[in-house]
């Protein structure tokens, strides 16, 4: 997956880059245009909501406040990234199999200016590897967070709270057939 994302970045010729995974779609015909309208010279990213299909939530869960909220757990699908970010901070790490977006976002300066568009722009398909291989995905998340002192404090949260919740949720969905 990282290699595919990197190939897209390298092929991009515009100022802005956006990534959609197979199964993801724009929320409506005006979604991309609304994001582009927010993309000005002052920001490095334009983030928005991604509606998780067949679930009752968005990523992120609430509107982010630039200058106050971090962008570590945004939806890469519902974000426009300035192409120059990849020149300055490198491409996606090929050794990261599931959370390549998290690993890359963790490398960015946390005071990077961004805009938040409080609108659903993407319908996100939740059937990818991060949702189906929750233990492996969570352990990769822990390794990514542990590598950076600024994110290391989140490790106990993932291990002690989120991982058990994710496993239980996965098993309940299997049991209920949804």
C-alpha positions in Angstrom: 0.0 0.0 0.0 2.8 2.4 0.9 4.4 1.9 -2.5 1.1 2.6 -4.3 0.7 5.9 -2.3 4.3 6.8 -3.0 3.8 6.2 -6.7 0.8 8.5 -6.6 2.7 11.2 -4.9 5.6 10.9 -7.4 3.2 11.0 -10.3 1.4 14.1 -9.0 2.0 17.3 -10.8 -0.3 19.6 -8.9 0.1 21.6 -5.7 -2.3 19.4 -3.8 -2.6 15.6 -3.3 -5.5 13.5 -2.1 -5.7 9.8 -1.5 -8.8 7.6 -1.9 -8.7 3.9 -1.1 -10.7 1.3 -3.1 -14.3 1.6 -1.9 -14.0 5.2 -0.8 -16.1 7.8 -2.6 -16.8 11.5 -2.4 -19.8 12.3 -0.2 -21.3 14.4 -3.0 -20.4 16.3 -6.2 -19.3 19.4 -4.3 -17.0 17.7 -1.8 -13.7 18.1 -3.6 -14.5 21.7 -4.6 -15.3 22.7 -1.0 -11.9 21.4 0.1 -10.1 23.1 -2.7 -11.8 26.4 -1.8 -10.2 26.1 1.7 -6.8 25.4 0.2 -4.8 28.6 0.4 -1.2 29.6 0.8 -1.4 29.7 4.6 -2.1 26.0 5.1 -0.3 22.8 4.4 -3.4 20.6 4.7 -7.2 20.9 4.4 -8.9 18.3 6.6 -12.6 17.3 6.6 -14.8 14.6 7.9 -15.0 11.1 6.5 -18.2 9.3 7.2 -17.5 5.6 8.0 -19.9 3.6 6.0 -22.1 1.1 7.9 -21.0 2.7 11.1 -22.4 5.7 13.0 -19.4 7.9 13.2 -16.9 10.1 11.3 -13.2 10.5 11.3 -12.3 12.6 13.1 -15.2 12.3 15.6 -15.5 16.1 16.1 -14.4 19.2 14.2 -10.8 20.0 14.8 -9.6 23.5 15.8 -6.5 24.4 14.0 -3.9 25.8 16.4 -5.4 23.9 19.3 -6.1 20.3 18.1 -3.5 17.9 16.6 -4.1 16.3 13.2 -2.5 12.9 14.0 -5.7 10.9 13.6 -7.3 12.6 10.6 -8.7 10.7 7.7 -6.1 10.7 5.0 -8.9 10.2 2.5 -10.7 13.4 3.6 -7.6 15.5 3.5 -5.8 17.5 0.8 -2.1 17.5 1.4 0.2 20.1 -0.1 2.5 18.2 -2.4 5.6 20.0 -1.0 5.0 18.2 2.3 6.3 15.0 0.7 9.4 16.7 -0.6 10.1 18.1 2.9 9.2 15.1 5.1 9.6 12.1 2.8 7.3 9.6 1.4 5.3 6.8 3.1 7.5 4.3 4.9 7.4 1.0 2.8 7.9 -1.1 5.9 4.7 0.1 7.5 1.9 -2.2 6.3 -1.3 -0.9 7.8 -0.9 2.6 9.3 1.3 4.2 6.8 -0.7 7.4 7.0 -0.3 7.6 10.8 3.4 7.0 10.6 3.8 9.8 8.0 1.5 12.2 9.9 3.6 11.6 13.1 6.7 12.8 11.2 5.1 16.1 10.4 5.7 19.1 12.7 2.7 19.2 15.0 2.4 23.0 14.6 1.9 22.7 10.8 -0.8 25.0 9.7 -4.0 23.4 8.5 -7.6 24.2 7.8 -10.6 22.1 8.9 -13.7 22.0 6.8 -16.6 21.0 9.0 -18.3 18.9 6.3 -18.4 15.3 5.3 -16.4 15.0 2.1 -15.7 11.3 1.9 -17.6 8.1 2.5 -15.0 5.8 3.9 -15.2 2.0 3.3 -14.3 0.4 6.7 -13.4 -3.1 5.3 -9.7 -2.6 4.9 -6.9 -4.3 6.7 -6.9 -1.8 9.6 -10.4 -2.8 10.5 -10.1 -6.5 9.9 -6.7 -7.2 11.5 -7.2 -5.2 14.6 -4.5 -6.7 16.8 -1.8 -6.4 14.1 -3.0 -2.9 13.3 -3.1 -1.8 16.9 0.4 -3.2 17.6 1.7 -1.3 14.5 0.1 1.8 15.8 1.8 1.3 19.2 5.2 0.9 17.4 4.6 4.1 15.5 3.6 6.1 18.5 6.5 4.8 20.6 9.1 6.0 18.1 8.2 9.7 18.7 8.5 11.3 22.2 5.6 13.6 21.4 3.2 10.6 20.8 4.6 8.1 23.2 2.1 9.0 26.0 -0.7 7.6 23.8 0.8 4.0 23.9 -0.9 3.0 27.1 -4.3 4.2 25.8 -4.0 2.1 22.7 -2.8 -1.0 24.6 -5.0 -0.9 27.6 -8.2 0.7 26.3 -8.4 0.8 22.5 -7.0 -2.7 21.7 -9.4 -4.6 24.0 -12.3 -2.5 22.7 -11.4 -3.0 19.1 -11.1 -6.8 19.6 -14.4 -7.0 21.4 -16.1 -4.8 18.8 -14.7 -7.0 16.0 -16.0 -10.2 17.7 -19.4 -8.7 18.4 -19.7 -7.8 14.7 -18.8 -11.3 13.7 -21.3 -12.7 16.2 -24.1 -10.4 15.1 -23.4 -10.9 11.4 -22.8 -7.2 10.6 
